[in-house]
Amino acid sequence: MIKHLPKYYKQSKMVQGLSGALDAEVAGFSISIQACGSEMFLESADKSLERWEKDYGIEADKGKSIEARKSLVKSRILGQGSVTVALLQKLIEDTGVGEVAVENISGGFTINVKFQGIKGIPKQIDEIKEMLEELKPAHYVVGFDYLYNTYGYLENCTYGELEAYTYEELGVMTL
């Protein structure tokens, strides 16, 4: 702030002290404004997440990760109205499980989710199930297809190389 004052003020100890104090206050105020502004958007909300959940009728579960809670609010926002396969696919992928294929099996009232970007059962499966349960029509059933390694994937390895791993680890590991 002192750089905007005339030269004769720059040499005054009192003006320098005031300017330094004001600069610190203005910088702190600027940071507070930016933080407050970021709470207005779900993607960057942190402290206001509980308010977002309340606004959309979601019971706040502080045991879940912030990203899982944001994903649930986002699904509630986007799920208002008609739910499509493309919407479900986008919402599931936004949970961080990578690429998925969502398929509506006609006549069977079934939605099938195939995880293609992750091997094994994703850590976020409970949040995904909860989200789908809230969005899908009540008469639909949701099925999941998980990706695992087959014995063919491991055929170039020797038993000695693989004996240190469990069957569960072999099913999801990347060679």
KEKEBA-498016 format. One line per 8 residues: number of its first residue (from 0); for each residue x, y, z of N, C-alpha, C. Coordinates in nm, 2 decimals. Example, Ala and Ser with C-alpha at 12.3 -4.5 7.8 and 13.67 -1.06 7.14 Angstrom:
2
0) 1.32,-0.57,0.78,1.23,-0.45,0.78,1.32,-0.33,0.78  1.28,-0.22,0.71,1.37,-0.11,0.71,1.29,0.00,0.79;
% end
This chain:
175
0) 0.08,-0.12,0.00,0.00,0.00,0.00,0.09,0.13,0.00  0.20,0.12,0.06,0.29,0.23,0.07,0.34,0.28,-0.07  0.34,0.18,-0.16,0.39,0.22,-0.29,0.30,0.31,-0.37  0.18,0.33,-0.32,0.08,0.42,-0.38,0.08,0.56,-0.32  0.16,0.58,-0.22,0.17,0.71,-0.15,0.28,0.79,-0.21  0.28,0.92,-0.19,0.39,1.01,-0.23,0.52,0.97,-0.16  0.63,1.01,-0.23,0.76,0.97,-0.18,0.79,1.02,-0.04  0.74,1.14,0.00,0.78,1.19,0.13,0.71,1.11,0.24;
8) 0.61,1.03,0.22,0.55,0.95,0.32,0.62,0.82,0.34  0.69,0.77,0.23,0.76,0.65,0.24,0.88,0.65,0.34  0.92,0.76,0.38,1.03,0.77,0.48,0.98,0.78,0.62  0.86,0.80,0.64,0.80,0.82,0.77,0.78,0.68,0.84  0.84,0.66,0.96,0.83,0.54,1.03,0.68,0.51,1.07  0.61,0.61,1.10,0.47,0.59,1.14,0.39,0.54,1.02  0.41,0.60,0.90,0.34,0.56,0.78,0.38,0.42,0.74  0.50,0.39,0.75,0.55,0.25,0.72,0.48,0.15,0.81;
16) 0.47,0.18,0.94,0.41,0.09,1.04,0.26,0.07,1.01  0.19,0.19,0.98,0.05,0.18,0.95,0.03,0.10,0.82  0.11,0.13,0.72,0.10,0.07,0.59,0.12,-0.09,0.60  0.22,-0.13,0.68,0.24,-0.27,0.70,0.13,-0.34,0.77  0.07,-0.27,0.87,-0.05,-0.33,0.94,-0.17,-0.34,0.85  -0.19,-0.23,0.77,-0.30,-0.23,0.68,-0.28,-0.34,0.57  -0.16,-0.35,0.52,-0.14,-0.45,0.42,-0.17,-0.59,0.47  -0.13,-0.62,0.59,-0.16,-0.75,0.65,-0.31,-0.77,0.66;
24) -0.38,-0.67,0.71,-0.53,-0.68,0.72,-0.60,-0.70,0.59  -0.56,-0.62,0.49,-0.62,-0.63,0.36,-0.59,-0.77,0.30  -0.47,-0.83,0.32,-0.44,-0.96,0.27,-0.53,-1.07,0.34  -0.54,-1.05,0.47,-0.63,-1.15,0.54,-0.77,-1.14,0.50  -0.82,-1.01,0.48,-0.96,-0.99,0.43,-0.98,-1.05,0.29  -0.88,-1.04,0.21,-0.89,-1.09,0.07,-0.90,-1.25,0.08  -0.82,-1.31,0.16,-0.82,-1.45,0.18,-0.96,-1.50,0.23  -1.01,-1.42,0.33,-1.15,-1.46,0.38,-1.26,-1.45,0.28;
32) -1.25,-1.35,0.19,-1.35,-1.33,0.09,-1.34,-1.45,-0.01  -1.22,-1.49,-0.05,-1.20,-1.60,-0.14,-1.25,-1.73,-0.08  -1.23,-1.75,0.05,-1.27,-1.87,0.12,-1.42,-1.88,0.12  -1.48,-1.76,0.15,-1.63,-1.75,0.16,-1.69,-1.78,0.02  -1.63,-1.72,-0.08,-1.68,-1.74,-0.22,-1.67,-1.89,-0.26  -1.56,-1.96,-0.22,-1.55,-2.10,-0.26,-1.65,-2.19,-0.19  -1.70,-2.15,-0.07,-1.80,-2.22,0.00,-1.94,-2.22,-0.07  -1.95,-2.12,-0.17,-2.08,-2.11,-0.24,-2.09,-2.22,-0.35;
40) -1.99,-2.29,-0.38,-1.99,-2.39,-0.49,-1.96,-2.52,-0.43  -2.04,-2.62,-0.46,-2.03,-2.76,-0.40,-1.89,-2.82,-0.42  -1.83,-2.80,-0.54,-1.70,-2.86,-0.57,-1.59,-2.82,-0.47  -1.60,-2.69,-0.43,-1.50,-2.64,-0.34,-1.54,-2.62,-0.20  -1.67,-2.65,-0.17,-1.72,-2.64,-0.04,-1.65,-2.73,0.06  -1.63,-2.69,0.18,-1.57,-2.77,0.28,-1.65,-2.75,0.41  -1.64,-2.62,0.46,-1.71,-2.59,0.59,-1.86,-2.58,0.57  -1.91,-2.55,0.45,-2.05,-2.54,0.43,-2.12,-2.67,0.38;
48) -2.04,-2.78,0.38,-2.10,-2.90,0.32,-2.22,-2.95,0.40  -2.22,-2.93,0.53,-2.34,-2.97,0.61,-2.46,-2.89,0.57  -2.44,-2.76,0.54,-2.56,-2.68,0.49,-2.61,-2.73,0.36  -2.52,-2.77,0.27,-2.55,-2.83,0.14,-2.64,-2.96,0.16  -2.59,-3.04,0.25,-2.66,-3.16,0.28,-2.80,-3.13,0.33  -2.81,-3.04,0.42,-2.94,-3.00,0.48,-3.03,-2.95,0.38  -2.98,-2.86,0.29,-3.07,-2.81,0.18,-3.13,-2.91,0.09  -3.06,-3.02,0.07,-3.11,-3.13,-0.02,-3.16,-3.25,0.06;
56) -3.19,-3.23,0.19,-3.26,-3.34,0.26,-3.17,-3.46,0.29  -3.04,-3.44,0.30,-2.95,-3.55,0.32,-2.90,-3.54,0.47  -2.91,-3.66,0.54,-2.86,-3.66,0.68,-2.71,-3.66,0.67  -2.65,-3.57,0.74,-2.50,-3.55,0.74,-2.44,-3.67,0.81  -2.35,-3.74,0.74,-2.28,-3.86,0.80,-2.13,-3.82,0.80  -2.08,-3.77,0.91,-1.94,-3.73,0.92,-1.84,-3.84,0.92  -1.89,-3.97,0.92,-1.81,-4.08,0.91,-1.76,-4.10,0.77  -1.83,-4.05,0.67,-1.79,-4.06,0.53,-1.69,-3.95,0.50;
64) -1.62,-3.98,0.39,-1.52,-3.88,0.34,-1.59,-3.76,0.28  -1.53,-3.65,0.28,-1.59,-3.53,0.23,-1.62,-3.55,0.08  -1.54,-3.62,0.00,-1.57,-3.64,-0.14,-1.69,-3.73,-0.15  -1.71,-3.83,-0.07,-1.83,-3.91,-0.08,-1.96,-3.83,-0.04  -1.94,-3.74,0.05,-2.06,-3.66,0.09,-2.09,-3.56,-0.02  -1.99,-3.50,-0.08,-2.01,-3.41,-0.20,-2.08,-3.49,-0.31  -2.03,-3.61,-0.34,-2.09,-3.69,-0.45,-2.23,-3.72,-0.43  -2.27,-3.74,-0.30,-2.41,-3.77,-0.27,-2.50,-3.64,-0.29;
72) -2.45,-3.53,-0.25,-2.52,-3.40,-0.27,-2.53,-3.38,-0.42  -2.42,-3.40,-0.49,-2.42,-3.38,-0.64,-2.53,-3.47,-0.71  -2.53,-3.59,-0.66,-2.63,-3.68,-0.72,-2.77,-3.64,-0.70  -2.79,-3.58,-0.58,-2.93,-3.53,-0.54,-2.96,-3.41,-0.63  -2.86,-3.32,-0.65,-2.89,-3.21,-0.74,-2.92,-3.25,-0.88  -2.83,-3.33,-0.94,-2.85,-3.37,-1.08,-2.96,-3.47,-1.09  -3.00,-3.54,-0.99,-3.10,-3.65,-1.00,-3.24,-3.60,-0.99  -3.26,-3.46,-0.98,-3.39,-3.41,-0.97,-3.45,-3.41,-1.11;
80) -3.56,-3.48,-1.13,-3.62,-3.50,-1.26,-3.59,-3.64,-1.31  -3.58,-3.65,-1.44,-3.56,-3.79,-1.50,-3.42,-3.84,-1.49  -3.41,-3.96,-1.45,-3.27,-4.02,-1.44,-3.24,-4.10,-1.56  -3.13,-4.08,-1.62,-3.09,-4.15,-1.74,-2.96,-4.23,-1.72  -2.94,-4.32,-1.81,-2.82,-4.41,-1.80,-2.69,-4.32,-1.80  -2.69,-4.22,-1.89,-2.57,-4.13,-1.90,-2.55,-4.05,-1.77  -2.66,-4.01,-1.70,-2.65,-3.94,-1.58,-2.59,-4.03,-1.47  -2.64,-4.15,-1.46,-2.59,-4.25,-1.36,-2.44,-4.28,-1.38;
88) -2.41,-4.30,-1.51,-2.27,-4.32,-1.54,-2.18,-4.21,-1.50  -2.22,-4.08,-1.53,-2.14,-3.97,-1.49,-2.13,-3.96,-1.34  -2.24,-3.98,-1.27,-2.23,-3.97,-1.12,-2.14,-4.08,-1.06  -2.15,-4.20,-1.11,-2.07,-4.31,-1.06,-1.92,-4.28,-1.09  -1.89,-4.23,-1.21,-1.75,-4.20,-1.24,-1.70,-4.08,-1.16  -1.78,-3.99,-1.12,-1.74,-3.88,-1.03,-1.70,-3.92,-0.89  -1.74,-4.04,-0.85,-1.70,-4.09,-0.72,-1.55,-4.13,-0.72  -1.48,-4.14,-0.84,-1.34,-4.17,-0.84,-1.31,-4.31,-0.87;
96) -1.41,-4.39,-0.92,-1.38,-4.53,-0.95,-1.33,-4.55,-1.09  -1.31,-4.45,-1.17,-1.27,-4.46,-1.31,-1.38,-4.49,-1.40  -1.35,-4.55,-1.51,-1.45,-4.57,-1.62,-1.55,-4.68,-1.58  -1.68,-4.65,-1.60,-1.78,-4.75,-1.58,-1.87,-4.75,-1.70  -1.94,-4.87,-1.72,-2.05,-4.88,-1.82,-2.18,-4.91,-1.75  -2.28,-4.83,-1.77,-2.41,-4.85,-1.71,-2.50,-4.89,-1.82  -2.58,-4.99,-1.79,-2.66,-5.05,-1.89,-2.80,-5.07,-1.83  -2.90,-5.03,-1.90,-3.04,-5.05,-1.86,-3.09,-5.17,-1.94;
104) -3.11,-5.28,-1.87,-3.16,-5.40,-1.93,-3.31,-5.39,-1.95  -3.35,-5.37,-2.07,-3.49,-5.34,-2.10,-3.58,-5.46,-2.07  -3.69,-5.44,-2.02,-3.79,-5.54,-1.98,-3.76,-5.61,-1.85  -3.64,-5.60,-1.81,-3.60,-5.67,-1.68,-3.59,-5.58,-1.56  -3.62,-5.45,-1.58,-3.62,-5.35,-1.47,-3.49,-5.37,-1.39  -3.38,-5.37,-1.47,-3.25,-5.39,-1.41,-3.15,-5.29,-1.46  -3.07,-5.23,-1.37,-2.96,-5.14,-1.41,-2.83,-5.22,-1.38  -2.75,-5.24,-1.47,-2.62,-5.31,-1.45,-2.50,-5.21,-1.46;
112) -2.42,-5.21,-1.36,-2.30,-5.13,-1.36,-2.18,-5.21,-1.37  -2.10,-5.19,-1.48,-1.97,-5.26,-1.50,-1.86,-5.17,-1.47  -1.78,-5.21,-1.37,-1.66,-5.13,-1.34,-1.55,-5.17,-1.43  -1.50,-5.07,-1.51,-1.39,-5.10,-1.61,-1.26,-5.03,-1.58  -1.27,-4.93,-1.49,-1.15,-4.85,-1.46,-1.08,-4.90,-1.34  -1.13,-5.00,-1.27,-1.07,-5.04,-1.14,-1.10,-5.19,-1.13  -1.00,-5.26,-1.07,-1.01,-5.40,-1.05,-1.06,-5.43,-0.91  -1.15,-5.53,-0.89,-1.20,-5.56,-0.76,-1.32,-5.47,-0.73;
120) -1.36,-5.48,-0.60,-1.47,-5.40,-0.55,-1.42,-5.27,-0.50  -1.47,-5.16,-0.56,-1.42,-5.03,-0.52,-1.45,-4.99,-0.38  -1.36,-4.91,-0.32,-1.38,-4.87,-0.18,-1.51,-4.79,-0.16  -1.55,-4.72,-0.27,-1.67,-4.63,-0.26,-1.80,-4.71,-0.29  -1.80,-4.84,-0.29,-1.92,-4.92,-0.33,-2.04,-4.88,-0.25  -2.02,-4.86,-0.12,-2.14,-4.83,-0.03,-2.20,-4.70,-0.07  -2.11,-4.60,-0.10,-2.17,-4.47,-0.14,-2.24,-4.48,-0.27  -2.18,-4.56,-0.36,-2.24,-4.58,-0.50,-2.38,-4.65,-0.48;
128) -2.38,-4.75,-0.40,-2.51,-4.82,-0.38,-2.62,-4.72,-0.32  -2.58,-4.65,-0.22,-2.67,-4.55,-0.16,-2.72,-4.45,-0.26  -2.63,-4.40,-0.34,-2.66,-4.30,-0.44,-2.76,-4.36,-0.54  -2.73,-4.48,-0.59,-2.82,-4.54,-0.69,-2.96,-4.58,-0.63  -2.96,-4.61,-0.51,-3.08,-4.65,-0.44,-3.17,-4.53,-0.43  -3.11,-4.41,-0.41,-3.19,-4.29,-0.40,-3.24,-4.24,-0.54  -3.16,-4.27,-0.65,-3.19,-4.21,-0.78,-3.28,-4.30,-0.87  -3.26,-4.43,-0.85,-3.33,-4.52,-0.95,-3.48,-4.53,-0.92;
136) -3.56,-4.57,-1.01,-3.70,-4.60,-0.99,-3.71,-4.71,-0.89  -3.81,-4.71,-0.80,-3.83,-4.80,-0.70,-3.84,-4.95,-0.74  -3.89,-4.97,-0.86,-3.91,-5.11,-0.91,-3.79,-5.17,-0.98  -3.68,-5.09,-0.99,-3.56,-5.14,-1.06,-3.46,-5.20,-0.96  -3.38,-5.30,-1.01,-3.28,-5.37,-0.93,-3.15,-5.33,-0.99  -3.05,-5.31,-0.90,-2.91,-5.27,-0.95,-2.82,-5.39,-0.93  -2.75,-5.42,-1.04,-2.65,-5.53,-1.04,-2.51,-5.47,-1.07  -2.40,-5.53,-1.02,-2.27,-5.48,-1.04,-2.18,-5.59,-1.10;
144) -2.10,-5.56,-1.20,-2.00,-5.65,-1.25,-1.86,-5.59,-1.22  -1.78,-5.67,-1.15,-1.65,-5.63,-1.11,-1.54,-5.69,-1.20  -1.43,-5.62,-1.22,-1.33,-5.67,-1.30,-1.22,-5.73,-1.22  -1.18,-5.85,-1.25,-1.07,-5.93,-1.18,-0.97,-5.99,-1.28  -0.85,-6.01,-1.24,-0.76,-6.08,-1.33,-0.80,-6.23,-1.34  -0.77,-6.29,-1.46,-0.80,-6.43,-1.48,-0.66,-6.50,-1.47  -0.67,-6.63,-1.47,-0.55,-6.71,-1.47,-0.47,-6.68,-1.60  -0.54,-6.65,-1.71,-0.47,-6.62,-1.83,-0.38,-6.50,-1.82;
152) -0.43,-6.40,-1.74,-0.35,-6.28,-1.72,-0.22,-6.31,-1.65  -0.22,-6.41,-1.57,-0.10,-6.44,-1.48,-0.02,-6.56,-1.54  -0.05,-6.61,-1.66,0.02,-6.72,-1.72,0.17,-6.70,-1.75  0.21,-6.58,-1.76,0.35,-6.55,-1.79,0.43,-6.54,-1.66  0.37,-6.56,-1.55,0.44,-6.56,-1.42,0.46,-6.70,-1.37  0.57,-6.71,-1.29,0.59,-6.85,-1.23,0.53,-6.85,-1.10  0.51,-6.97,-1.05,0.45,-6.99,-0.91,0.54,-6.92,-0.81  0.67,-6.93,-0.83,0.76,-6.87,-0.73,0.74,-6.72,-0.72;
160) 0.71,-6.65,-0.84,0.69,-6.51,-0.84,0.55,-6.47,-0.77  0.46,-6.56,-0.78,0.32,-6.53,-0.73,0.29,-6.58,-0.59  0.38,-6.67,-0.53,0.34,-6.73,-0.41,0.34,-6.64,-0.29  0.40,-6.52,-0.30,0.40,-6.42,-0.20,0.26,-6.35,-0.19  0.18,-6.37,-0.28,0.05,-6.29,-0.29,-0.07,-6.38,-0.25  -0.17,-6.32,-0.20,-0.30,-6.40,-0.17,-0.38,-6.40,-0.30  -0.48,-6.49,-0.30,-0.57,-6.49,-0.42,-0.64,-6.36,-0.44  -0.68,-6.29,-0.33,-0.74,-6.16,-0.34,-0.65,-6.06,-0.41;
168) -0.52,-6.06,-0.37,-0.42,-5.97,-0.42,-0.40,-6.00,-0.57  -0.39,-6.13,-0.61,-0.37,-6.17,-0.75,-0.48,-6.12,-0.84  -0.60,-6.12,-0.78,-0.72,-6.09,-0.86,-0.73,-5.94,-0.90  -0.66,-5.86,-0.82,-0.67,-5.71,-0.85,-0.54,-5.65,-0.89  -0.43,-5.72,-0.88,-0.30,-5.66,-0.90,-0.27,-5.63,-1.04  -0.18,-5.53,-1.07,-0.14,-5.50,-1.20,0.01,-5.54,-1.22  0.03,-5.62,-1.32,0.17,-5.67,-1.35,0.24,-5.57,-1.43;
% end
